[in-house]
């Protein structure tokens, strides 16, 4: 009971302390937002160097912004469009929230005042191509570069101070391609994706936009939220999203590019991962063991012929005489005589070489078995089996019986009846 009481009290103090910290943070943010005591505010400003981490957003890349738990970066695409972009600006201003906007060149050309409003409100302004093509993943590189240059040209032309344009670029539709990304990175422009969207470009209700934004944020715990300030459903869902972020203890982070006067925020490489490993996390993959390891850097000299007890002069290779004699042994054997392969006339081998002689050989075999078999049915059956074995299957059964009878009645004087083969 005592231990349970201590644990309960400890947890209570922890919850109370977290609540006090959250309240203090909210009060500090509200103090920076005069006239709006319940404002969510902006918790901190994150300064990034585009050249150190050129691709961010776990929807497509390995790295993302080095955010802490429950930190959110709000981003808006496709503006400025006065009818809805101005309303988004008012909602953010009422909460003292700073966000990042990726502007289209045509929109900036048609509404330069909207770009100047963003800069005046302290938001970060990046670019989003000239005409928002959804084919940058397969268009020629020169056309993609024209799209990039057009967006930068008209967005900077709309600003009073063109240096306020951030070197941030988001590919339209997130239709990434290696050639486009390499081009942007070579020019020191950071490629932005996102960590989760709210699907506000689809034909869904504002309530569904709110649900998707909160559900996906809760699933990841932090990250970059992708929205569009030209959609009426986004304008309707944004106040509820901000109100729920505040209720759940989330904090807004403002991202700006590093400059000579404002260096990048110190970070470690592991912080640029969405879920960096902790000290208690086991190693998921052991380091690969190399195939070989050099124990010493010093090398040994190559051995010389003197180390092998041999002479340096060239010596022809000579085979031993015994080996040469063994190699010629096949040519010294005597050739076999002709009588070795001779077959005597009248032998069984000669008789079996022709059809007529095979019959004579059959008679010889029958004559040898006749005294043992005797007369009668058994002898007749044995003669029939012998005839079949010598001549094969007869064409007609009558012919086979006739031959068997004639063979059995003949005398055993085989030598006078056998003729020599032609």
C-alpha positions in Angstrom: 0.0 0.0 0.0 2.8 2.4 0.8 4.5 1.7 -2.5 1.3 2.3 -4.4 0.7 5.5 -2.6 4.1 6.8 -3.5 3.7 5.9 -7.1 0.3 7.6 -7.2 1.7 10.7 -5.6 4.7 10.8 -7.9 2.5 10.5 -11.0 0.2 13.2 -9.7 3.1 15.6 -9.2 4.3 14.7 -12.7 1.0 15.4 -14.2 0.6 18.6 -12.2 4.1 19.8 -13.3 3.4 19.1 -16.9 0.2 21.0 -16.6 2.0 24.0 -15.1 4.6 23.9 -17.8 2.0 23.8 -20.5 0.1 26.6 -18.9 3.2 28.7 -18.5 4.2 28.1 -22.1 0.7 29.1 -23.3 0.8 32.2 -21.1 4.1 33.1 -22.6 2.8 32.7 -26.1 -0.3 34.6 -25.2 1.8 37.4 -23.8 3.4 37.8 -27.3 -0.1 38.0 -28.8 -1.7 41.1 -27.4 -5.5 41.1 -27.4 -5.7 37.3 -27.7 -5.1 35.8 -24.2 -6.1 32.3 -25.4 -3.9 32.3 -28.5 -1.9 29.2 -29.4 1.1 31.3 -30.5 4.5 30.3 -31.9 6.7 28.4 -29.5 10.0 28.9 -31.2 11.8 29.7 -34.5 13.9 27.0 -36.1 16.7 28.2 -38.4 17.8 25.6 -41.0 20.6 25.5 -43.6 19.2 24.2 -46.9 22.6 22.9 -48.0 23.1 20.7 -44.9 19.7 18.9 -45.2 18.5 19.4 -48.8 15.4 17.1 -48.7 12.9 17.0 -45.8 9.5 15.4 -45.3 9.0 11.8 -44.5 6.2 11.4 -47.0 9.0 11.0 -49.6 12.4 11.4 -47.8 14.3 9.9 -44.9 14.8 13.2 -43.1 12.4 15.8 -41.8 12.7 18.9 -39.7 14.4 18.4 -36.3 11.2 18.9 -34.3 10.6 17.8 -30.7 7.6 15.8 -29.6 4.3 17.6 -30.1 5.8 20.2 -32.4 4.0 21.1 -35.6 5.0 23.2 -38.7 2.0 24.6 -40.7 2.6 24.9 -44.4 0.2 26.2 -47.1 0.4 25.8 -50.9 -0.9 27.3 -54.1 -1.5 30.9 -53.0 -2.0 33.7 -52.9 -5.7 33.8 -53.7 -7.3 36.9 -52.1 -10.7 35.4 -51.4 -9.4 32.6 -49.1 -5.7 33.5 -48.5 -6.7 36.7 -46.7 -9.0 34.7 -44.4 -6.2 32.2 -43.6 -4.0 35.2 -42.7 -6.6 36.6 -40.3 -7.0 33.2 -38.6 -3.3 32.8 -38.1 -2.9 36.4 -36.9 -5.6 35.9 -34.3 -3.6 33.0 -32.9 -0.2 34.6 -33.4 0.9 31.7 -35.5 3.8 31.9 -38.0 3.6 29.5 -41.0 5.4 28.7 -44.3 3.7 29.5 -47.6 4.8 28.1 -51.0 3.5 30.5 -53.7 2.8 30.0 -57.4 4.4 32.4 -59.8 1.2 33.1 -61.7 -0.7 33.8 -58.5 2.1 36.1 -57.3 2.0 37.9 -60.6 -1.8 38.4 -60.5 -1.8 39.3 -56.7 1.5 40.7 -55.6 -0.2 42.4 -52.7 -1.0 39.0 -51.2 2.7 38.1 -51.2 3.6 41.4 -49.5 1.0 40.7 -46.8 2.6 37.4 -46.0 6.0 39.0 -45.6 4.6 41.8 -43.5 2.9 39.3 -41.2 6.3 37.6 -40.6 5.5 34.4 -42.4 8.1 32.4 -44.4 7.6 32.6 -48.2 8.9 29.9 -50.5 8.0 29.0 -54.1 5.8 26.3 -55.8 6.7 26.6 -59.5 5.2 29.0 -62.1 2.0 27.3 -63.2 1.7 24.3 -60.9 2.3 21.5 -63.4 1.7 18.0 -62.2 4.2 16.6 -64.7 7.5 17.7 -63.2 8.5 14.1 -62.6 8.6 13.4 -66.4 9.0 16.8 -68.2 12.4 17.7 -69.7 14.8 19.3 -67.3 14.9 22.6 -69.2 11.2 23.0 -68.8 11.3 22.1 -65.2 14.0 24.7 -64.7 11.8 27.3 -66.4 9.0 26.5 -64.0 11.3 26.9 -61.0 12.8 30.2 -62.3 9.3 31.6 -63.1 8.0 31.0 -59.6 11.1 32.6 -58.0 11.1 35.5 -60.4 7.5 36.6 -59.8 7.4 35.8 -56.1 10.5 37.9 -55.5 9.2 40.7 -57.8 6.1 41.0 -55.6 8.2 41.7 -52.5 9.6 45.0 -51.5 12.7 43.3 -50.3 13.5 40.3 -52.6 15.9 38.9 -50.0 12.9 37.9 -47.9 12.2 35.0 -50.3 13.3 31.8 -48.7 15.2 29.2 -50.7 12.5 26.6 -50.0 10.7 24.8 -52.9 7.8 22.3 -52.9 7.3 20.3 -56.1 3.7 20.6 -57.3 1.7 17.5 -56.4 4.9 16.1 -54.7 5.7 14.7 -58.2 9.4 14.4 -57.4 12.2 13.5 -59.8 15.9 13.1 -59.2 16.8 15.5 -62.0 14.6 18.3 -60.6 15.8 17.7 -57.0 19.5 17.7 -58.0 18.9 21.0 -59.9 17.3 22.6 -56.9 20.0 21.3 -54.5 22.8 22.5 -56.8 21.3 26.0 -56.4 21.1 25.8 -52.7 17.3 25.4 -52.6 15.8 23.1 -50.0 13.2 20.6 -51.3 10.2 20.3 -49.0 7.8 17.5 -48.9 5.6 16.9 -45.8 5.1 14.4 -43.0 1.3 14.2 -43.4 -1.5 15.9 -45.4 -5.1 16.8 -44.6 -6.3 16.0 -48.1 -8.0 19.5 -48.3 -7.5 19.5 -52.1 -10.0 16.7 -52.4 -13.8 17.1 -52.5 -14.3 16.4 -48.8 -16.1 18.3 -46.0 -14.2 20.7 -43.7 -14.9 18.4 -40.8 -13.2 15.6 -42.7 -10.2 17.9 -43.3 -10.0 18.5 -39.5 -10.3 14.8 -38.7 -7.5 13.8 -41.1 -5.2 16.5 -39.9 -5.6 15.5 -36.2 -5.6 11.8 -36.7 -2.4 11.8 -38.8 -0.7 14.2 -36.5 -1.6 12.0 -33.5 -0.2 9.0 -35.3 3.2 10.6 -35.8 3.3 12.8 -32.8 4.9 15.7 -34.6 5.8 16.9 -38.1 5.0 19.1 -41.1 1.3 19.5 -42.0 0.4 20.1 -45.6 -2.6 22.5 -46.3 -3.8 24.8 -49.0 -4.8 28.4 -48.4 -6.9 28.6 -51.6 -9.5 26.1 -50.5 -12.7 27.1 -48.7 -12.8 23.9 -46.8 -9.4 24.7 -45.4 -10.6 28.1 -44.2 -13.5 26.4 -42.5 -11.4 23.7 -40.9 -8.4 25.7 -39.8 -9.9 27.3 -36.6 -11.0 23.9 -35.3 -7.6 22.4 -36.1 -5.8 25.1 -34.1 -8.2 24.8 -31.3 -7.6 21.0 -31.1 -3.9 21.5 -31.3 -4.0 23.8 -28.3 -6.2 21.3 -26.3 -3.9 18.4 -27.0 -0.7 20.3 -26.0 0.9 20.8 -29.5 3.2 23.7 -30.2 3.8 25.7 -33.4 7.3 26.0 -34.8 8.3 28.7 -37.3 11.0 27.7 -39.8 13.3 30.3 -41.5 16.4 29.9 -43.6 19.9 30.5 -42.2 21.7 33.7 -43.2 25.0 35.3 -42.4 23.5 37.2 -39.6 21.3 34.3 -38.3 23.2 30.9 -38.3 21.4 27.6 -38.3 20.0 26.2 -35.0 22.5 23.6 -33.6 21.2 20.1 -34.2 22.5 16.6 -34.4 22.0 14.3 -37.5 19.7 12.0 -35.5 17.3 14.8 -34.7 16.4 15.1 -38.4 14.8 11.7 -38.2 11.1 11.6 -37.4 11.5 9.0 -34.7 15.2 9.0 -33.6 16.4 6.1 -31.5 16.6 6.6 -27.8 19.3 5.4 -25.3 17.0 2.4 -24.4 16.4 1.3 -28.0 18.3 -1.8 -28.9 20.4 -1.9 -32.0 18.2 -3.1 -34.9 21.1 -4.0 -37.2 24.6 -5.1 -36.2 27.4 -3.5 -38.2 28.6 -5.6 -41.2 31.8 -7.6 -40.6 34.3 -7.0 -43.4 35.6 -9.9 -45.4 39.2 -9.3 -44.2 40.9 -7.1 -41.7 44.4 -5.8 -42.0 46.2 -6.2 -38.7 49.2 -4.1 -39.7 49.8 -1.4 -42.2 53.4 -2.4 -42.9 53.9 -4.7 -45.9 56.4 -7.5 -46.3 58.9 -7.6 -49.2 58.3 -10.0 -52.0 60.5 -13.2 -51.7 63.5 -13.5 -54.0 64.9 -16.6 -55.8 67.7 -16.7 -53.2 65.2 -17.3 -50.5 64.1 -20.5 -52.3 67.6 -22.0 -52.6 67.7 -21.8 -56.4 69.9 -20.3 -59.0 69.1 -17.1 -60.8 70.1 -18.5 -64.2 67.4 -19.9 -66.4 67.2 -23.7 -66.3 65.1 -25.7 -68.8 62.5 -27.9 -67.4 63.6 -31.6 -67.7 61.3 -34.5 -67.0 62.9 -37.6 -65.2 63.8 -40.5 -67.5 61.4 -42.8 -65.7 58.6 -40.5 -66.5 59.5 -40.4 -70.2 59.7 -44.3 -70.3 56.3 -44.5 -68.7 55.0 -42.1 -71.3 56.2 -44.4 -74.2 55.0 -47.7 -72.7 52.0 -47.8 -75.0 54.1 -47.8 -78.1 56.3 -50.8 -76.9 53.6 -53.4 -76.5 53.4 -56.2 -79.1 50.4 -56.2 -81.5 48.0 -59.1 -81.0 48.1 -62.0 -83.5 45.3 -62.8 -86.0 44.6 -66.2 -84.5 43.5 -64.4 -81.3 40.3 -63.3 -83.1 39.7 -66.5 -85.2 36.4 -68.4 -84.7 36.4 -72.1 -85.7 34.2 -73.2 -88.5 31.0 -75.0 -87.3 31.0 -73.4 -83.9 27.9 -72.2 -82.2 28.9 -68.5 -82.8 29.2 -69.1 -86.6 25.9 -71.1 -86.7 24.1 -68.2 -84.9 25.3 -65.7 -87.5 22.6 -66.7 -90.1 19.0 -67.7 -89.9 19.6 -71.1 -91.3 22.4 -71.8 -88.9 20.3 -70.6 -86.0 17.9 -73.5 -86.8 20.8 -75.9 -86.7 21.9 -74.5 -83.3 18.4 -75.0 -82.1 18.5 -78.7 -83.1 21.8 -79.1 -81.3 20.2 -77.7 -78.1 17.2 -80.0 -78.5 19.3 -83.0 -79.1 21.2 -82.4 -75.9 18.0 -82.2 -73.9 16.1 -85.1 -75.7 17.6 -88.0 -73.6 16.7 -86.2 -70.3 13.2 -85.1 -71.3 12.0 -88.5 -72.6 9.0 -89.0 -74.8 5.4 -87.8 -74.2 3.7 -84.6 -73.5 6.5 -83.1 -71.5 9.0 -83.6 -74.4 6.7 -82.1 -76.8 6.1 -79.1 -74.7 9.8 -78.7 -74.3 10.4 -78.9 -78.0 7.7 -76.3 -78.6 9.4 -73.9 -76.1 12.8 -74.5 -77.8 11.4 -73.8 -81.3 9.8 -70.6 -80.1 13.0 -69.5 -78.4 15.0 -70.1 -81.6 12.6 -68.7 -84.2 10.7 -66.2 -82.3 6.9 -66.0 -82.3 5.5 -67.9 -85.3 3.0 -66.3 -87.6 0.5 -69.1 -87.2 0.0 -71.6 -84.5 -0.4 -74.5 -87.0 3.1 -73.9 -88.5 4.6 -73.9 -85.0 3.1 -77.4 -84.1 4.2 -78.9 -87.5 7.8 -77.7 -87.0 7.9 -79.1 -83.5 6.8 -82.6 -84.6 9.2 -82.8 -87.5 12.1 -81.7 -85.3 11.3 -84.3 -82.6 11.1 -87.2 -85.1 14.4 -86.5 -86.8 17.6 -88.3 -85.7 20.3 -86.5 -83.7 22.9 -86.7 -86.4 23.4 -83.1 -86.7 26.9 -83.0 -88.1 25.9 -84.6 -91.5 22.9 -82.3 -92.0 24.6 -78.9 -91.2 25.8 -77.0 -94.2 28.5 -74.4 -94.2 27.3 -70.8 -94.4 27.9 -69.1 -97.7 
